[in-house]
Each structure stands twice: as C-alpha cells, then as structure tokens.
Amino acid sequence: MVKPKVLILRVAGTNCDMETEWAFNLAGAIPERVHINQFISRRKKMKDYQILVFPGGFSYGDDISAGKVFANELKYKICEEIESFIKDKKPILGICNGFQVLVKAGILPWHSSQKITLGWNDSGRYEDRWVYLKVENSICPFLKDIPSIIKLPVAHAEGKFIPESKKVLEKLNEKKQIVFRYVSSSGELEGYPFNPNGSIENIAGICDNSGLILGMMPHPERCLIKYHYPDWTREKNKEIYGNGFQIFKNIVKYLQ
C-alpha cells in the first residue's frame, strides 16, 4: 500500500511533535515535522501532504490564551493552504493544544467564526492524569475497532469545553459531531476528577460536519503500546498496542 505523507505542523512551544511522529511511523505513514515558517515563506507546500496534524504542547507559550496565536497564524498567514486542505477532504487531527488551535481558528466545528472555546479548568490548575473516555456514535470515521470505553492521558490547564450557546451544543449532538466524553471506569458521566476540567456535557473531543477533522484534548500519542499504561503489569489484556494507537492506524487506513 502507498504510505500517506503526514504533516506535523509545529511552532515555538510545540512539544509533542516527536511522539506524534513516532505514532504515525508505527501506523504505517511517512510523518514529517515542519515549522510553520516553511509554509509562510512558501518553501514547502501543504498540498504535498495527505494528513495534517496539530500536535500538543504550549504553542507560543499559550500567550493571550492557549492556541490563540497559532490559530491567528492559520487565519491570516496560510489560510488559503488550510482551506484547500479542507476542501480536498484530507484528514486533520488536533491534539490538546492542537484542538485549541482548531477551535480558535474556527475550523472546528463548522469552518466559521469561533463557536466554542476551551477554557480554564474548573480546578484552577494544570491537570495531568489518566482519564476514561466513552467513544460516542459519531460521524468520525477514525474510531473503528476501538472499545466503547478507552483510557488516555490528559495534560492541560485550559481544556474545559464551552459552547457559545445552547443552540451550538444541540447542533453538535444532533449532527453526531461529539466523538469523546469523559466518563468513569464504568462508563457513567461523572464530575471531577473523571471530568478533569469541567467540560460541558463531559465533552472531550469533537469532529467537523464531514467527520474528517478531529479535535481532542486527551493525548493518544502517549498511549501507543501497553507499556505506556501506568498499570500495565496488572492488565490481563495481552494486546501490545494501546488505545491511542488505533486512532492513528484508522486515519492511515482511511487514506489507504
């Protein structure tokens, strides 16, 4: 099979790009970590890639608010390339800070003005913990063969999902754009610490109305193999790959 080329777009402060690169290597793609200045200067072209990823980290130190400066660069410096990528129906993935970027650029959920935000955690502090997620029945095609309840790590201070209005929330539910929700180990909607940030309706990840743009706060690139789990010695499951790996594998398979 032809290996798709993955663009892992980085800026100052990005710090999960190497883990994301390893994830796509493991999934059978050809990832490349590229600084945004390469596209601003036109030394590289986004059309040469089949998958676009905004990895986690603290882009530009989270000045103004998390992901906002990076989002503005997309909107005002390389907007035409981003729009062409979306128009060509190529997969886009935003993880943690990358999710914040997609939201604040208006790419999620409807390629419009900003309709949701990811605000400060209710706890008022940085939350670094493992969480349980319910995989919802969404229009996103990248969740095949994934258990209904999975476990992934989060690491953020601004991850509270807040819609602009009740109407926005209703539309996300109606169009099946909600991909993940924070739950307890038994799959129930619970408050803190199961919902680590106080997200409205426990929302942890969404997609756009095509299903091909996925944004999520938890880090799948930090759960690629069973040894990444803190309790792997007590797990009876002998599967070598972790819950996060299948997301990357599914994105690659979608193109192949």
N, C-alpha and C positions, 0 to 999 in steps of 0.2 A: 504494500500500500504506500501511496505517497505521503510523506510526513509533512504536515502543515507547519508553516513558519509562525512562530508566536512572538509578538512584540510585547515586551515587558517594559512599559514606559516609566522612566524614573526621573526624579528631580532631586534637588538638595533635600536631604532629610528622609528620603526613601530608605527603608532598612529591611524589607522583607523580599527584595527582588531576587536574592540568591536562592532562598528557599523555594520561591515560585519557579525559578529557572529549573531547579532540580526536579520539582513536581512534574513539569511538562516534559522534561527529559525522560523521566520514569514512565510517563504516559504515552511515549512514542512520538513526540513532536520535536521540532527544532526551535528552541527558545533563544531569544536574543535580548539582552538588557541594553536599552538605548536611552540616552538622556534626551529630554525634550528639545534641547537646543539643536540637535541634529535635524529635527523636522522644521524648527523655526527658521534655520539657515538654509533649508532645502537641500541639505547634503544627503538626507535619506527621505524615502517616500513611504508613507503608510500603506499605500496600495500594494506594496510588495509583501505584505503580511496577511495571514488569514485569520488570526486571532489577536485580539488586543486585550492587554491586562493592565489594570491599575493596581499595583501591589500595596501592601500595608506599610506603615511607617509614620513619620511625622513630617509630611511634605512642608518645606519652608518653615519648620518649627511650629506648625499649627498657628502661625501668626494670624491675627484677625479672628479666625475660627478654623477648626480642623478642616483641611482640604480646600479652603476658600481661595487661596492664592493660586493653587494648581488649577482649580476649576476656572478661574478667570483667564488663565493662560490658554486653556482649551477654547474658551468662548471668543477670545479676542486675538489669538495668535495663530492657532491652527484649526479654526472652526471648519473650514472647507474640507480638510482632510478627514476630520472626525465625522462630518455629515456624510461624506462619500462612503466611509467605512460602514456606517449605519445603513445607508441606502442599499449597499451591496449585500445586506443581511449576513454580515460576518459576526461571529460571536464576540461579545465583550464581557469581561469579568472584572468586577471591582471588589477588592477585599479590604475590609476595615477602613483605613484611610482612603483607599480606592473607592469604596462605597460612598464615603463622604464627598469625594470629588464628583462622582457621577450625579449625586443628588443636588449638589450646589451648582453644578453646571446646567441643571435642568434636563440632563439626558435621561435620568430616571425620575418619575416613572413614565412620562409621556412626551419626551423631546419638546419641552415647552419652557415657560418660566418656572422657577422653583416652586414646587408644590408641597414638599416635605423637607424636614431637616433632621439632623442627628445631633441632639443637644447634649448638654452636660448630664452625666449620670446622676440619678437621684441620690446616690450615696455621697456625692460631692467629691469623689476621689477616683483615681485610676483603678480599674478592676481587671485583675489578671487571674483568671480562673478557668476551669473546665466547666462547660455547660452542656445540658441536654437540649436537643432540638427536635421538634416534630417536623417531618418533611410533609408539607401540605400538598394537596392535589392541585397543582398549579399548571400553567401553560408552558412552563420552562421545560425544555427537552433534555436538560442535563442531569436529571435526577433518577434515571433508570437504574434498576438493580441496587438501589440504596435502601437500607432498612427504614421503616417508618419513624423510628427514634434513633438518632445518632448522637455521638458525643464529640465535641470540638472545643478547642480553647478560644477564649476571648482575651483581648488585651487593649483596652481603650479607656479614655476618660470622657469622650463625647460620643456616646453610642445610643442615646435614647431616641427612638424613632417617634417623631412627632409630625402628624399630617397637618396641613394648613387648615383643614376643616373636616367636619363630619362627612361632607359630601365626597371629599377625596378618599377618605377611609372606606366609605361604602363602595365607591367605584373600584378600588383595589380588590376588595373582597368579591365583588360581582364579576369582575373580569379575570379572576383567579390569578392575580399577579403577586399574591403573597406566597412566598416559597418556603420560608422557615419561621417557626415560632419557638421562643424559649419555653421549655416545659420542665417538669420534674422527671425523675427517672422512670416514673410510671406513665408519663405522657400527659399529665394534667397541667393546665395553665396555673402557674403559681407566681407569687411575688418574689422579692429578694430573698435569698441570693440566686434562686433559679433564673429569675429575670434579672440579670446583673446590672441593668441600667434604668429600669422603669419604663421600658418601651411600651407605647400604647398598643393594646391588644397583644403584647408579648412578641411583637414583630421583630425578627432578626435578619430577614432578607427578603428582597422583592425582585421582580423582573419587570421589563417593559412590556408593552402590549403585543410585541412579537414573541416574547419569551426568550429572545436571544441575547438580551443584555441582563446579566445577573449581578446584583449587588448584595453583599452580605457582610455583617460585622464579624462573625467568628472566622477563624483562620484555618481553612482546610489544608494549607501548605505546611502546617505544623502538626498534621496528623496523617502522615502518608504511610507509615508502617506501624505495626503493632507495638514496637519498642518505644514509640512516641507517647503512648498512654502511660500515665503515672502508675496505674495499677495493672500493667500488662502481665506481671507474674501471677496474678490471681485470676486472670481471664481464662476461661475454658475454650474460647474460640481460637482455633488454630490458624485462621486466615492470616496471612503475612501482612496484607495491606490494611491500612486504617481507613476510617470513614471518609476522610478528606480526599484520599487518592481517587476514588471512583468519580468524583466531580470532574477532576482534570481529565480522567480517562474518557468520560462521556462527552466532554467538549471536543476532544480529539476525534473520537469515533463519529460524532455528528458530521464532521467535515469529510472524514474518510468514506 
